[in-house]
């Protein structure tokens, strides 16, 4: 994993609070706090465990090519939010590996790009 990827996540977490709404799909291992009265909790990064072959298999299924640097960045950690004002990164939930990427690309708009 590159220092640039680590620096990105450190910087992201300094600026954007790692908070998410609790759902049935929330991995307990990522919960850094209890759920508050409004249903929110603080999450923490955990080391990634999605193999590059899983990204390549998904890319083949939906007929796209993921840049190698995207795969390296996305598989470095598992995280529950990647949204920021200038770009919305797909999160990485260990209970639903690659689901966010698939959901973002598996519909008619990306097929026309």
Buried (B, 14 or more C-beta within 10 A) or exposed (E): EEEEBEEBBEEBBEEEEBBBEBEEEBBEEBBEEEEEEEEBBBBBBBEBEBEEEBBEEBBEEBEBEBEEEBBBBBBBBBBBBBEEEEEEBBBBBBEEBBBBBBEEBBEEEEEEE
